[in-house]
Amino acid sequence: MQIHKSIAYKSPSNNNFLLKACRFPILLVKKLGQRLLGAVLRQCFQNPSPISAFRTIWICALLVGEVLIFQYAMRKCSWPESVQWDKSLAEPYRIALIADPQIIDDYSYGRTGLLQKISEIYPDMYMRKNWINMQSIFDPDAVIFMGDLMDGGREWDDEKWEIELYRYQQLFLPKKPEQRIFHLVGNHDVGFGEKLVRGALQRFRKTFGKTNYKVNLGNHSIVVLDTVTLSGSDESIRKEGLKIIGELANDTSNQFPRILMTHVPLYRPPNKDCGPQRQGSSYINQNTGYQYQNLVDEPLTNFILDNVKPKLIFSGDDHDYCEITHEKWNAFEVSVNSFSFAMGVERPGFVLLSLYNPQTVDDSAALPNQHIRRTTESLPQWHLYQQRGDLILLKGQYWKSVGKALLDIGVVGVMTYLICWLWFLV
């Protein structure tokens, strides 16, 4: 049995020294910011005024929108359990499934300069916050990334790809060394089928290991199939996946229940309903385009299901949540929604999977709605009040007072916003 290698994240030399050196100014700014905020809050309560009220509103709105709402959304989720599990015999094995982080890069929108950096920073921070909260609250035994790690991975030369790889790794740093992390390959990473980019596939395998493998976790056999390469006709590339399928077809021991992981969802009849948690179109139908295909072809799907015989299937790629049953094989498939708000779904999410042989339970967790989150923290910047009786609307003195008040509120808001960000960087 081939065991997929764990990933050792690369970092610069003299790790501890550099990490401490980088963290020191951040911690210093964070500490100073907290003291300044404390002083501002004391002033607000000691000298109540419209300006103080708006300062307080800004601070509360930003803290809620940038910190608390992430924890609230995460804490509404929980590891699925079964009343039939006897935990005195064994603890369930906990796996978090994350699909399509697809970090934004130069390929995504064709933007340049500051606009491109903003397009990268906001999705990165959103995923970073949710990753930290997920690790802190759920502490999974393993994490499986379901493919499409970068948006333009297949397009880049090795130098650019290394830069984006380091950025990706810093976003998803493991909480503890013993946490096992596995990766599937996606079409945005290496291309698809006949248009596969060989060089991109080779460097993906060099970095993350085999793209077809099986590993036992929690007394279950996790089968990872690279349906991106299996969808092509090049036998030299497909042979690794075909070998795994052949081994599983010849293994009649049925020692552990099988769970199949595939980046591309398996074929299903047209307009097959995806269930109540679907946010967009109620089904996934076959469609093709540049370097993508919505579903694995029907013959390949049948071949996989006939030979692998999975009890449960997880896929990604679609960005929206979907659950169906392949009736002929009595196999339940869940397509995991994207972890990023930049992928066109209103509610990003991930899946929590609890394994307790011979039972398996999964549950979907929804992340904060980015549109709502942004809307609720975007407060009006205009306020009108009578500060002194001698200030009237047409006097320049009035407008200077309003400008000063807005600047005051803006500085407090920016300071609070930066502290909220620094919260997740240290």
DAJOHU-V363966 format. One record per helix or strand of 2 or more residues. SS is the DSSP state (alpha for helix, beta for strand). FROM is the first residue (numbers start at 1). LEN is the number of residues. If there is no record, write none. Layout:
BEGIN
ss = {SS;SS}
from = {FROM;FROM}
len = {LEN;LEN}
END
This chain:
BEGIN
ss = {alpha;alpha;beta;alpha;alpha;beta;alpha;alpha;beta;alpha;alpha;alpha;beta;beta;alpha;alpha;beta;beta;beta;alpha;beta;beta;alpha;beta;alpha;beta;beta;alpha;alpha}
from = {15;50;93;106;113;142;153;158;180;187;193;198;213;220;227;235;257;288;292;298;312;322;327;331;341;349;359;370;396}
len = {32;26;7;4;26;4;3;14;4;4;3;11;5;6;4;16;6;2;2;11;4;5;3;5;3;8;8;8;28}
END
